[in-house]
């Protein structure tokens, strides 16, 4: 999603704030996993013949992969919502004289 919802999106599309919170949480999870396990980047480049990483690091890598995949799904869903609700939100923006 990569952006916080606007006020009209919060009012008209109640799931947007929750999706933004989920997306932000996933960003923090990925960053914390990479901070805790900086060797994750090296593991990704080792190739198939290399010895498997320790269990904790393998699980951390799985979390990073799944979190990034879910963020991609959230981006697609956000784009869908933009498309579906775009005309309605654009009309509200034209009427908004604040700021």
Backbone torsions as a table, in degrees:
resi	resn	phi	psi	omega
1	UNK	NA	-43.0	169.9
2	UNK	61.5	7.3	176.2
3	UNK	-155.2	154.9	177.9
4	UNK	-82.2	146.3	-179.3
5	UNK	-70.6	148.5	175.5
6	UNK	-76.1	164.7	-177.9
7	UNK	-56.5	-45.0	-179.0
8	UNK	-66.0	-32.0	176.8
9	UNK	-68.0	-36.0	178.2
10	UNK	-66.1	-42.6	-178.4
11	UNK	-68.7	-45.9	-173.9
12	UNK	-86.0	-26.7	-175.5
13	UNK	-131.5	86.4	-172.4
14	UNK	-59.8	-20.5	-178.9
15	UNK	-79.4	-18.7	-176.8
16	UNK	-56.7	-47.2	180.0
17	UNK	-61.7	-39.4	179.8
18	UNK	-66.9	-38.8	177.7
19	UNK	-66.6	-36.5	177.6
20	UNK	-66.0	-39.9	177.6
21	UNK	-64.8	-44.0	178.3
22	UNK	-60.8	-45.6	-179.9
23	UNK	-61.1	-45.4	179.4
24	UNK	-63.1	-40.5	177.9
25	UNK	-62.9	-41.3	179.3
26	UNK	-64.3	-38.4	176.6
27	UNK	-60.3	-45.2	179.9
28	UNK	-65.8	-37.4	177.7
29	UNK	-62.4	-47.8	-179.6
30	UNK	-61.6	-45.0	-179.7
31	UNK	-63.1	-41.1	-179.0
32	UNK	-69.9	-36.1	176.8
33	UNK	-64.3	-42.6	179.5
34	UNK	-69.2	-32.7	176.9
35	UNK	-69.7	-40.5	-179.3
36	UNK	-73.5	-31.2	-177.2
37	UNK	-130.0	72.4	-177.2
38	UNK	-62.0	-19.6	-179.6
39	UNK	-76.5	-1.6	178.2
40	UNK	-57.8	-38.7	179.1
41	UNK	-63.8	-40.3	178.4
42	UNK	-66.1	-40.1	179.6
43	UNK	-59.4	-37.8	-178.0
44	UNK	-66.8	-26.0	-177.5
45	UNK	-96.1	-2.2	-172.7
46	UNK	-71.8	-29.4	-179.5
47	UNK	95.8	171.3	-174.2
48	UNK	-73.8	-28.4	-176.2
49	UNK	-80.6	-6.3	-176.5
50	UNK	-76.8	158.6	177.0
51	UNK	-65.6	140.2	-178.3
52	UNK	-65.6	149.2	179.5
53	UNK	-70.8	162.6	175.7
54	UNK	-57.2	157.1	-174.0
55	UNK	-55.1	-47.7	-177.3
56	UNK	-59.9	-43.7	-179.5
57	UNK	-68.9	-37.4	177.6
58	UNK	-63.6	-40.8	177.6
59	UNK	-66.7	-39.9	177.1
60	UNK	-61.9	-40.8	177.9
61	UNK	-63.5	-39.0	177.5
62	UNK	-64.2	-41.1	178.4
63	UNK	-61.9	-44.2	179.3
64	UNK	-61.5	-46.2	-179.6
65	UNK	-61.5	-47.3	-178.9
66	UNK	-68.1	-38.5	178.2
67	UNK	-63.6	-43.5	178.4
68	UNK	-65.4	-36.9	177.3
69	UNK	-65.4	-43.1	179.2
70	UNK	-65.5	-36.7	176.4
71	UNK	-62.7	-37.3	177.2
72	UNK	-65.1	-39.6	177.3
73	UNK	-64.8	-42.9	178.0
74	UNK	-61.4	-39.4	176.5
75	UNK	-60.5	-44.9	178.7
76	UNK	-63.2	-40.8	178.7
77	UNK	-66.0	-40.6	177.2
78	UNK	-62.1	-40.6	177.0
79	UNK	-64.8	-38.5	176.2
80	UNK	-61.5	-46.1	178.8
81	UNK	-62.3	-39.4	177.1
82	UNK	-59.6	-42.3	-179.5
83	UNK	-67.0	-46.7	-176.5
84	UNK	-68.4	-43.5	-174.4
85	UNK	-101.2	2.0	-175.0
86	UNK	-56.8	-46.8	-177.9
87	UNK	-64.2	-41.2	-179.5
88	UNK	-66.7	-43.0	-180.0
89	UNK	-68.6	-36.1	178.4
90	UNK	-63.9	-38.9	178.2
91	UNK	-64.1	-39.9	178.0
92	UNK	-67.1	-37.5	178.8
93	UNK	-61.8	-36.7	179.5
94	UNK	-66.1	-30.1	-178.9
95	UNK	-86.4	-13.6	-174.4
96	UNK	-83.7	114.5	-179.5
97	UNK	-99.7	-0.3	-177.4
98	UNK	-79.9	150.7	177.1
99	UNK	61.5	NA	NA
